[in-house]
Amino acid sequence: MLALNSGKHVLVEKPIALNRAQTAEMVELARRKKLFLAEALWTFFLPKFDVLRQLLESKAIGEIKSVDTNYGEYYAPAHRIFDPKLAGGPLLEIGTYPVSFLTEVFGIPKKVVGLGQPDPRGVNGQLSAILTDAQGNQGTFSTTLYGFTPTEAVIVGTEGTIRFESSFQLPGPFVVSSADGSQTLRYEEPSGRHFEGLEAAEVARCITAGKQETPYRPLDASLKTMTTLDMIRRAIGINFSDAGLVE
Protein backbone atom coordinates (compact mmCIF):
# COMPACT_ATOMS: atom_id res chain seq x y z
CA MET A 1 0.00 0.00 0.00
CA LEU A 2 2.92 2.34 0.72
CA ALA A 3 4.37 1.61 -2.71
CA LEU A 4 1.03 2.08 -4.49
CA ASN A 5 0.37 5.32 -2.63
CA SER A 6 3.82 6.46 -3.77
CA GLY A 7 2.86 5.86 -7.40
CA LYS A 8 4.93 2.68 -7.82
CA HIS A 9 3.97 -0.40 -9.80
CA VAL A 10 3.87 -3.45 -7.53
CA LEU A 11 4.66 -7.15 -7.84
CA VAL A 12 3.95 -8.62 -4.40
CA GLU A 13 4.95 -12.06 -3.15
CA LYS A 14 2.14 -14.58 -2.71
CA PRO A 15 -0.22 -14.67 -1.05
CA ILE A 16 -1.07 -11.12 -2.03
CA ALA A 17 -2.44 -10.35 1.46
CA LEU A 18 -3.72 -11.99 4.64
CA ASN A 19 -7.37 -11.96 3.58
CA ARG A 20 -9.75 -10.86 0.85
CA ALA A 21 -10.52 -7.50 2.47
CA GLN A 22 -6.87 -6.46 2.34
CA THR A 23 -6.62 -7.71 -1.24
CA ALA A 24 -9.69 -5.75 -2.32
CA GLU A 25 -8.21 -2.61 -0.78
CA MET A 26 -4.98 -3.07 -2.74
CA VAL A 27 -6.80 -3.80 -5.99
CA GLU A 28 -9.06 -0.77 -5.63
CA LEU A 29 -6.10 1.53 -4.99
CA ALA A 30 -4.06 0.17 -7.90
CA ARG A 31 -6.96 0.48 -10.32
CA ARG A 32 -7.82 3.98 -9.13
CA LYS A 33 -4.23 5.12 -9.53
CA LYS A 34 -3.87 3.20 -12.83
CA LEU A 35 -0.84 1.31 -11.54
CA PHE A 36 0.30 -2.22 -12.31
CA LEU A 37 -0.36 -4.72 -9.52
CA ALA A 38 0.15 -8.48 -9.56
CA GLU A 39 0.56 -11.38 -7.16
CA ALA A 40 3.90 -13.10 -7.69
CA LEU A 41 2.45 -16.59 -7.98
CA TRP A 42 4.98 -17.70 -10.57
CA THR A 43 3.31 -21.08 -11.20
CA PHE A 44 0.70 -19.48 -13.44
CA PHE A 45 3.40 -17.93 -15.63
CA LEU A 46 4.72 -21.38 -16.64
CA PRO A 47 4.06 -22.53 -20.23
CA LYS A 48 2.35 -25.69 -19.02
CA PHE A 49 -0.34 -23.65 -17.28
CA ASP A 50 -1.07 -21.81 -20.52
CA VAL A 51 -1.58 -25.21 -22.17
CA LEU A 52 -3.69 -26.38 -19.21
CA ARG A 53 -5.96 -23.34 -19.52
CA GLN A 54 -6.53 -24.10 -23.20
CA LEU A 55 -7.40 -27.72 -22.41
CA LEU A 56 -9.89 -26.72 -19.73
CA GLU A 57 -11.47 -23.94 -21.81
CA SER A 58 -11.95 -26.34 -24.73
CA LYS A 59 -13.44 -28.96 -22.36
CA ALA A 60 -10.93 -31.50 -23.60
CA ILE A 61 -11.72 -33.78 -20.64
CA GLY A 62 -15.42 -32.88 -20.39
CA GLU A 63 -17.06 -31.58 -17.24
CA ILE A 64 -14.63 -31.38 -14.32
CA LYS A 65 -15.80 -33.69 -11.53
CA SER A 66 -12.88 -33.67 -9.08
CA VAL A 67 -9.46 -32.14 -8.46
CA ASP A 68 -7.11 -33.70 -5.92
CA THR A 69 -3.92 -32.02 -4.69
CA ASN A 70 -1.33 -32.25 -1.94
CA TYR A 71 1.72 -30.24 -0.95
CA GLY A 72 3.97 -30.83 2.04
CA GLU A 73 7.48 -29.75 2.98
CA TYR A 74 9.72 -30.18 5.99
CA TYR A 75 10.39 -27.02 7.98
CA ALA A 76 12.94 -26.79 10.78
CA PRO A 77 11.43 -26.16 14.23
CA ALA A 78 12.80 -22.60 14.40
CA HIS A 79 11.42 -21.59 10.99
CA ARG A 80 9.28 -18.44 10.83
CA ILE A 81 6.37 -20.51 9.49
CA PHE A 82 5.66 -21.69 13.04
CA ASP A 83 5.31 -18.10 14.34
CA PRO A 84 1.64 -17.08 14.89
CA LYS A 85 2.69 -13.40 14.90
CA LEU A 86 3.64 -13.87 11.23
CA ALA A 87 0.34 -15.58 10.31
CA GLY A 88 2.20 -18.87 10.29
CA GLY A 89 1.03 -22.34 9.42
CA PRO A 90 0.90 -24.08 6.03
CA LEU A 91 -2.20 -22.41 4.57
CA LEU A 92 -0.77 -19.11 3.35
CA GLU A 93 2.68 -20.51 2.55
CA ILE A 94 2.63 -23.80 0.65
CA GLY A 95 -1.16 -24.07 0.83
CA THR A 96 -1.53 -21.12 -1.54
CA TYR A 97 -0.40 -23.33 -4.44
CA PRO A 98 -3.10 -26.03 -4.23
CA VAL A 99 -5.81 -23.53 -3.25
CA SER A 100 -5.03 -21.22 -6.18
CA PHE A 101 -4.92 -24.29 -8.44
CA LEU A 102 -8.36 -25.37 -7.23
CA THR A 103 -9.86 -21.90 -7.74
CA GLU A 104 -8.29 -21.74 -11.19
CA VAL A 105 -10.24 -24.89 -12.12
CA PHE A 106 -13.44 -24.51 -10.06
CA GLY A 107 -13.67 -20.86 -9.08
CA ILE A 108 -14.88 -19.89 -5.60
CA PRO A 109 -16.38 -22.94 -3.87
CA LYS A 110 -19.93 -23.08 -2.59
CA LYS A 111 -18.96 -25.07 0.52
CA VAL A 112 -15.77 -25.91 2.40
CA VAL A 113 -15.20 -28.64 5.00
CA GLY A 114 -11.82 -28.74 6.68
CA LEU A 115 -9.72 -30.09 9.54
CA GLY A 116 -6.48 -28.81 10.99
CA GLN A 117 -4.01 -30.20 13.50
CA PRO A 118 -2.69 -27.62 15.98
CA ASP A 119 1.06 -27.46 16.53
CA PRO A 120 2.36 -26.64 20.05
CA ARG A 121 3.96 -23.46 18.68
CA GLY A 122 0.56 -21.86 18.11
CA VAL A 123 -0.24 -22.55 14.45
CA ASN A 124 -1.63 -25.47 12.49
CA GLY A 125 1.05 -27.97 11.54
CA GLN A 126 -1.06 -29.60 8.87
CA LEU A 127 -4.56 -29.35 7.44
CA SER A 128 -6.88 -30.77 4.82
CA ALA A 129 -10.03 -29.50 3.15
CA ILE A 130 -12.75 -30.54 0.72
CA LEU A 131 -14.24 -27.84 -1.51
CA THR A 132 -17.44 -28.29 -3.51
CA ASP A 133 -19.01 -26.17 -6.23
CA ALA A 134 -22.71 -25.56 -6.87
CA GLN A 135 -23.02 -28.91 -8.70
CA GLY A 136 -21.33 -30.85 -5.90
CA ASN A 137 -18.09 -31.44 -7.81
CA GLN A 138 -15.20 -31.78 -5.39
CA GLY A 139 -11.72 -30.42 -4.93
CA THR A 140 -9.44 -31.68 -2.17
CA PHE A 141 -6.10 -30.65 -0.78
CA SER A 142 -3.80 -31.58 2.08
CA THR A 143 -0.76 -29.69 3.25
CA THR A 144 1.77 -30.32 6.00
CA LEU A 145 4.86 -28.70 7.52
CA TYR A 146 6.26 -31.97 8.83
CA GLY A 147 7.61 -33.62 5.68
CA PHE A 148 7.81 -33.68 1.90
CA THR A 149 4.87 -35.09 -0.07
CA PRO A 150 4.71 -35.92 -3.81
CA THR A 151 3.01 -32.55 -4.50
CA GLU A 152 0.60 -34.22 -6.88
CA ALA A 153 -2.44 -32.93 -8.72
CA VAL A 154 -5.05 -34.84 -10.71
CA ILE A 155 -8.00 -33.35 -12.59
CA VAL A 156 -10.80 -35.83 -13.35
CA GLY A 157 -13.41 -35.01 -15.97
CA THR A 158 -16.31 -36.90 -17.50
CA GLU A 159 -14.28 -37.60 -20.64
CA GLY A 160 -10.72 -37.79 -19.38
CA THR A 161 -8.08 -37.12 -16.74
CA ILE A 162 -5.12 -34.77 -16.47
CA ARG A 163 -2.32 -36.08 -14.24
CA PHE A 164 0.85 -34.18 -13.40
CA GLU A 165 3.94 -36.40 -13.46
CA SER A 166 6.02 -34.10 -11.26
CA SER A 167 5.28 -31.39 -8.69
CA PHE A 168 2.27 -29.64 -10.20
CA GLN A 169 3.44 -26.13 -9.28
CA LEU A 170 6.88 -26.56 -10.89
CA PRO A 171 7.95 -26.88 -14.53
CA GLY A 172 7.41 -30.43 -15.77
CA PRO A 173 5.21 -32.78 -17.80
CA PHE A 174 1.59 -33.80 -17.51
CA VAL A 175 -0.50 -36.49 -19.23
CA VAL A 176 -4.01 -36.19 -20.62
CA SER A 177 -5.83 -39.54 -20.79
CA SER A 178 -9.24 -40.45 -22.15
CA ALA A 179 -11.73 -41.69 -19.56
CA ASP A 180 -11.25 -45.33 -20.56
CA GLY A 181 -7.47 -44.96 -20.76
CA SER A 182 -7.33 -45.91 -24.45
CA GLN A 183 -5.81 -42.60 -25.58
CA THR A 184 -3.11 -40.45 -23.98
CA LEU A 185 -1.42 -37.18 -24.80
CA ARG A 186 1.77 -36.19 -23.01
CA TYR A 187 2.83 -32.58 -22.57
CA GLU A 188 6.57 -32.24 -22.15
CA GLU A 189 8.20 -29.34 -20.35
CA PRO A 190 11.78 -29.24 -19.03
CA SER A 191 11.81 -29.65 -15.27
CA GLY A 192 13.85 -27.43 -12.99
CA ARG A 193 13.56 -24.37 -10.83
CA HIS A 194 14.46 -21.53 -13.22
CA PHE A 195 10.99 -20.10 -13.38
CA GLU A 196 11.03 -16.58 -11.94
CA GLY A 197 12.45 -15.20 -15.20
CA LEU A 198 9.17 -15.92 -17.00
CA GLU A 199 7.27 -13.97 -14.38
CA ALA A 200 9.76 -11.08 -14.40
CA ALA A 201 9.66 -10.83 -18.20
CA GLU A 202 5.85 -10.75 -18.24
CA VAL A 203 5.74 -8.02 -15.58
CA ALA A 204 8.27 -5.97 -17.56
CA ARG A 205 6.20 -6.39 -20.74
CA CYS A 206 3.00 -5.32 -18.99
CA ILE A 207 4.51 -2.22 -17.40
CA THR A 208 6.21 -1.22 -20.66
CA ALA A 209 2.89 -1.59 -22.50
CA GLY A 210 1.01 0.43 -19.90
CA LYS A 211 -1.07 -2.53 -18.68
CA GLN A 212 -2.36 -2.55 -15.11
CA GLU A 213 -2.45 -6.33 -14.69
CA THR A 214 -1.33 -9.55 -16.35
CA PRO A 215 -3.66 -12.14 -17.88
CA TYR A 216 -1.48 -14.88 -16.40
CA ARG A 217 -2.42 -13.89 -12.85
CA PRO A 218 -5.26 -11.34 -13.11
CA LEU A 219 -6.31 -9.51 -9.97
CA ASP A 220 -9.75 -11.13 -10.04
CA ALA A 221 -8.00 -14.52 -9.79
CA SER A 222 -6.10 -13.32 -6.71
CA LEU A 223 -9.38 -12.12 -5.19
CA LYS A 224 -10.96 -15.53 -5.83
CA THR A 225 -8.04 -17.32 -4.18
CA MET A 226 -8.14 -15.04 -1.12
CA THR A 227 -11.92 -15.51 -0.85
CA THR A 228 -11.40 -19.27 -0.85
CA LEU A 229 -8.58 -19.05 1.70
CA ASP A 230 -10.91 -17.05 3.97
CA MET A 231 -13.55 -19.78 3.63
CA ILE A 232 -11.01 -22.46 4.52
CA ARG A 233 -9.84 -20.51 7.57
CA ARG A 234 -13.44 -20.16 8.78
CA ALA A 235 -14.11 -23.87 8.22
CA ILE A 236 -11.04 -24.87 10.24
CA GLY A 237 -11.22 -22.08 12.82
CA ILE A 238 -7.98 -20.30 11.91
CA ASN A 239 -7.61 -16.63 12.69
CA PHE A 240 -4.64 -14.31 12.39
CA SER A 241 -5.35 -12.16 15.41
CA ASP A 242 -1.81 -12.75 16.70
CA ALA A 243 -0.61 -11.19 13.44
CA GLY A 244 -2.77 -8.14 14.04
CA LEU A 245 -5.57 -9.01 11.62
CA VAL A 246 -9.00 -7.84 12.81
CA GLU A 247 -11.97 -9.36 10.99
N, C-alpha and C positions, 0 to 999 in steps of 0.2 A: 504493500500500500504506500509506503514511503517512496519507493521508486516510481510508481505510477503517478503519485501526486507531484513528483519532481519532473514529470514529463518524459520518463524513460520507458522504453519497451522492455517487457519482462518475459523471461523464460524461467519458470519456478519449478524446483524439484518436486516430484510427486511424493505424497498426494498434494494437490494444489493448496489445500487448507485442512483444518481440523474437522470442519463440517460443511454442510451445504450453505448455511447462512453466510459464513465467511467467504465461500466461493462466489456466491451471488453478489456480494458486496464488491469483490475484486472485479468480476466480470462487468458489472454496471459501471464502475469507475473507468475501466479500460475502454469500454465502448463509448462512454460519454466524452472521454478525452481523445478518442480516435487513436489509441495506442495498441501496439501488438501485445498480446498476452497469450501464453500457452503453458500447459502443464508438461513438464519434461518427462513424459512417460514414453521412453524411447522405443519400447516394444512396437508401438503402432506405426513407427516410421520404417520398420523393416519391410523389405520387398515381399516377404511371404504373407504379411498381413494385408498388403494390397491385393494379392492373389486371393486370399481368403475372403476378403470383402466381395470380390467379384463372384466367387463361387456361391456365397450366401445370397447376394442380390439376385443372381440368376436362378436361385432355388435348385442348384445342381444336386442336392441331396434331399429335396422335398421339404416338407414342413419339419422344422426343428422340434424334436421331442424332448431331448435331454442333453445337458452339457455337464461333464464331470471334470473337476480339476483338483489338483493338490499342489502345495508348495511349502516345503519345510527346509530350514537351514539350522545349523548349529551355531549358537551364539555363546561366547564366553560369559561366565557369571557376572563379570563386572561391566559388560557392554551396556551402553546407554539405552538399549531397547527395553531393559528391565526397569527403567526409571519412570514411575508414574508422573513425575513432574514434567516429563518430556512426551507425555501422551504415548507411553511405551506399550509394548505388547505387539503381537504379530499383525494385527489387522491393518494398520496404516502403513506398515513397512512392507513386508513380503505379501501380505494379504491384498494389497492394492492391485497386484497383477492378476490373480484369478477373478477378483470382483470386477475389475474393469473389463476383463475378457468376457465375463458373463453378461455384463450390461451392453457390451458391444453386440452380442448375439441376440439377447432377449429384450434389452431395454430395462426400464425400471420394473422390478418385480411387483406383483400384487400382494404377495405374502412372503414372510421370511420366518423360518424356524431355526433357532440356533442354540448351541451349547458351548460354553467355554470352561476351561479348567484354570482356576486361579493359581498363580505362582506366589510363593511366600514374599517375594519382593514387591508385591502390590499391583501387578498387572496380570493379564491372562498369559499363560505360557503356551497354550494351544487352544484352538477353537475350530468348530465346524458349523456349517449352515446349509440349509436347503432353501432355495428360492423358487417360487412358482409364478408363472404369468397368469393372465386372465383365463387361459384355456387349460390351466393345470399342468402345462409342460414344466419340467424341473431342471434346475441347475444346482449343482452341489460343489462345495469346496471345503477343503480342510487345510489348515496351516499350523505349523508348530515351530517353536524356537529351540527345540531340544535335539534336532538331528536333521540330516539331509533326506529328502524324499525324492522320488523320480521326477517331480515337477511335470506331471503328465496333464494332458487335456484331450478329451474325446468329445466330438460333437456327433450326436446320433439323430438322423432324420428319417422320414418315412421311406425315402428312396436310397439312402446311403449313409455312410459314416466317414467322418474326417478324423484321423488319428495322427497326433504329433509323435514323431519317432525320437525326438530329443526334447529338452526343456522347452515348453511351448512359448515362453517369453523371450527366448534367445534365438539367434539365427540357426536355421537347421531345416531338415526336411519334414514333410507331412505326406500322408497317403489318403487318397479319396477312394473308397470302396463302395461298390453297389450293395444294396441291402442284402442280396443273397451271396455276396462275396465273389461272384463270377467275373467281375470287372474291377480293375484297380488302375489308378492314375497316381503316380508319384511325383511330388514337387520337390526338386532338389535346390538346396541353398547351402552354400558353404557355412559350416559351423564356426564358432569362435566368439570372441567378445569385443570385436572392433565395430561397435554399433553406434556410438555417440556421434560419429562424424556424419551419418545420414541425418540425424536430428539437427545438428548444428548447421548443415548445408541448407536444409529446408527452412529453418528459422531465418537464415541470412537471405534466402531468396524472397521470403515473405516480406521481410522488412524493406528490402531493396525495392520491391514492387508496390510498397505502400499498403500491403494487406494487414488486417488487424488480427487475423487468426489463421491457423493452418487446417486444411481439410483432413490431415492425418490424425490430428487430435483436436477437433473443434471444441470450443468452450462449452457447447451444449452437452457434449460427451462427458466432459469433466463434471458438469453439474449432475448428470445422470449417475455417474459413479459415486459422487459424494452423497447424493440422495440415498442410494443403495447402501452405502457404508453407514449412514445414519440409521437406516432401518435395521441393519444387522446389529449395530450397537444397542438399539432399543430392545431387540429380541433377546440378546444375551445379557443385558443389564450393564453394559460398559458406559462409563461416563469419564470425561476428561476434566473433572473439577480440580484435580490436583495440578493440572496444567494451566489452570486459570480460565477454562472454558465455561461460560455460564449459558445454559440453554433453558 
